[in-house]
């Protein structure tokens, strides 16, 4: 594998430094309470440089596609007889168990950073709609047919399972639990949610 040219490596490092600084500040103080200038300062770049990499403050939140990629990979790699929801929930459980951060900290961090922001609400809704569209398209491609209502319903189910982890009910359910118990609760919830299947 050929290494990236020095200029491209520097650009990648700068971009990641901005994202890392933004995530840390958002989770510490909340999205609405952090300015672009503060993010730039924490990343040791100018505001002008920040806007070379990101068009808006909101774009700092919606650039990471790992969760959508996880879903699409799980669908492509699922064994015969495994429903789309089961495949995605098992992949998510594996990611949560292998992750370095406790589940409870991740959920709390989301709520501190983004959960109360009205500025992000519409963008989050559009993001989940995009998940539904991409998953529906993937299911149709796998079947070799046009998308069907059942495929759309399966996509809505998967997006709903993912969204549920950001809702206050899950946050309340694991409040006060140890990291191990929090992980166990979330994994049990995901397994149960993935068992619901829809007719094709």
HUQUIUR-V459171 format. One record per residue. N is the residue number from 0. RES is the residue in one letter. NEAR is the number of other C-alpha atoms within 8 Angstrom. Layout:
n=N res=RES near=NEAR
n=N res=RES near=NEAR
//
This chain:
n=0 res=X near=2
n=1 res=X near=3
n=2 res=X near=4
n=3 res=X near=6
n=4 res=X near=6
n=5 res=X near=6
n=6 res=X near=6
n=7 res=X near=8
n=8 res=X near=9
n=9 res=X near=8
n=10 res=X near=8
n=11 res=X near=8
n=12 res=X near=8
n=13 res=X near=9
n=14 res=X near=9
n=15 res=X near=8
n=16 res=X near=9
n=17 res=X near=13
n=18 res=X near=9
n=19 res=X near=9
n=20 res=X near=11
n=21 res=X near=10
n=22 res=X near=10
n=23 res=X near=8
n=24 res=X near=13
n=25 res=X near=14
n=26 res=X near=13
n=27 res=X near=9
n=28 res=X near=10
n=29 res=X near=14
n=30 res=X near=11
n=31 res=X near=7
n=32 res=X near=7
n=33 res=X near=11
n=34 res=X near=7
n=35 res=X near=8
n=36 res=X near=8
n=37 res=X near=8
n=38 res=X near=13
n=39 res=X near=13
n=40 res=X near=10
n=41 res=X near=9
n=42 res=X near=11
n=43 res=X near=6
n=44 res=X near=9
n=45 res=X near=9
n=46 res=X near=10
n=47 res=X near=6
n=48 res=X near=8
n=49 res=X near=11
n=50 res=X near=9
n=51 res=X near=7
n=52 res=X near=7
n=53 res=X near=9
n=54 res=X near=7
n=55 res=X near=7
n=56 res=X near=8
n=57 res=X near=7
n=58 res=X near=9
n=59 res=X near=10
n=60 res=X near=8
n=61 res=X near=7
n=62 res=X near=6
n=63 res=X near=6
n=64 res=X near=7
n=65 res=X near=6
n=66 res=X near=7
n=67 res=X near=8
n=68 res=X near=8
n=69 res=X near=11
n=70 res=X near=11
n=71 res=X near=10
n=72 res=X near=8
n=73 res=X near=11
n=74 res=X near=12
n=75 res=X near=7
n=76 res=X near=6
n=77 res=X near=9
n=78 res=X near=5
n=79 res=X near=4
n=80 res=X near=4
n=81 res=X near=8
n=82 res=X near=7
n=83 res=X near=10
n=84 res=X near=14
n=85 res=X near=11
n=86 res=X near=12
n=87 res=X near=14
n=88 res=X near=11
n=89 res=X near=10
n=90 res=X near=11
n=91 res=X near=9
n=92 res=X near=10
n=93 res=X near=8
n=94 res=X near=8
n=95 res=X near=9
n=96 res=X near=7
n=97 res=X near=6
n=98 res=X near=7
n=99 res=X near=4
n=100 res=X near=6
n=101 res=X near=9
n=102 res=X near=11
n=103 res=X near=12
n=104 res=X near=8
n=105 res=X near=9
n=106 res=X near=11
n=107 res=X near=9
n=108 res=X near=10
n=109 res=X near=11
n=110 res=X near=10
n=111 res=X near=13
n=112 res=X near=15
n=113 res=X near=12
n=114 res=X near=8
n=115 res=X near=8
n=116 res=X near=10
n=117 res=X near=6
n=118 res=X near=7
n=119 res=X near=9
n=120 res=X near=8
n=121 res=X near=8
n=122 res=X near=8
n=123 res=X near=8
n=124 res=X near=8
n=125 res=X near=8
n=126 res=X near=8
n=127 res=X near=10
n=128 res=X near=8
n=129 res=X near=8
n=130 res=X near=11
n=131 res=X near=13
n=132 res=X near=10
n=133 res=X near=8
n=134 res=X near=11
n=135 res=X near=13
n=136 res=X near=9
n=137 res=X near=10
n=138 res=X near=11
n=139 res=X near=13
n=140 res=X near=9
n=141 res=X near=8
n=142 res=X near=6
n=143 res=X near=6
n=144 res=X near=7
n=145 res=X near=6
n=146 res=X near=10
n=147 res=X near=7
n=148 res=X near=6
n=149 res=X near=9
n=150 res=X near=12
n=151 res=X near=12
n=152 res=X near=9
n=153 res=X near=13
n=154 res=X near=13
n=155 res=X near=9
n=156 res=X near=9
n=157 res=X near=12
n=158 res=X near=11
n=159 res=X near=8
n=160 res=X near=11
n=161 res=X near=8
n=162 res=X near=9
n=163 res=X near=8
n=164 res=X near=9
n=165 res=X near=12
n=166 res=X near=8
n=167 res=X near=6
n=168 res=X near=6
n=169 res=X near=11
n=170 res=X near=13
n=171 res=X near=7
n=172 res=X near=6
n=173 res=X near=11
n=174 res=X near=7
n=175 res=X near=4
n=176 res=X near=8
n=177 res=X near=6
n=178 res=X near=9
n=179 res=X near=7
n=180 res=X near=9
n=181 res=X near=12
n=182 res=X near=13
n=183 res=X near=8
n=184 res=X near=9
n=185 res=X near=10
n=186 res=X near=9
n=187 res=X near=8
n=188 res=X near=8
n=189 res=X near=12
n=190 res=X near=11
n=191 res=X near=8
n=192 res=X near=9
n=193 res=X near=12
n=194 res=X near=8
n=195 res=X near=7
n=196 res=X near=8
n=197 res=X near=7
n=198 res=X near=4
n=199 res=X near=4
//
